[in-house]
Amino acid sequence: MAEDEPVDREALLQQLAELRATIDPEILKRVQQKVANPGSEPYDKKAARQIVEQFLAARYDNGAFARRLMEELARTQDDDSRDDT
């Protein structure tokens, strides 16, 4: 669709309704709760940390990947904090 073409709002609403009807109601309910509470974390942070630690422990590179990962995380957190100011 070209940018200058008018949008058929009714057709879009109909498409959204059709898509929504195909979504599992329990999943939709969970998504709506997460959207309503944007500060909540969508995952178990402790379990995620354990999985990452197991993954890193299984690597045979003397911690090189873990160091690169930590450096990248620190860099992206620095970038994020600069964006907030």
C-alpha positions, 0 to 999 in steps of 0.5 A: 500500500502506498503512503498516500493511499487512504487507509480503510479503517473498517477493513483494518479493524475487521482484520484485527478482530479476525486475528484476535479471534485466533489467539488463545484467550489465556495468552491474550489475557497474559499479554494484556496483564503484562501491558497493563503492568509495564514495570513487571518482568516477563520472565523468571530472572533467577531461572534465566540467570541460572540457565545463562550460568550453565551455558557459560560453564559448559563452554571451553574457552577459558571464560573468553565468551563470558568476558565478551558478553559482560563487556557487551552488557556493560556497554549497552547499559552505558548506552541505555543510561546515556539515552535516558538523560 
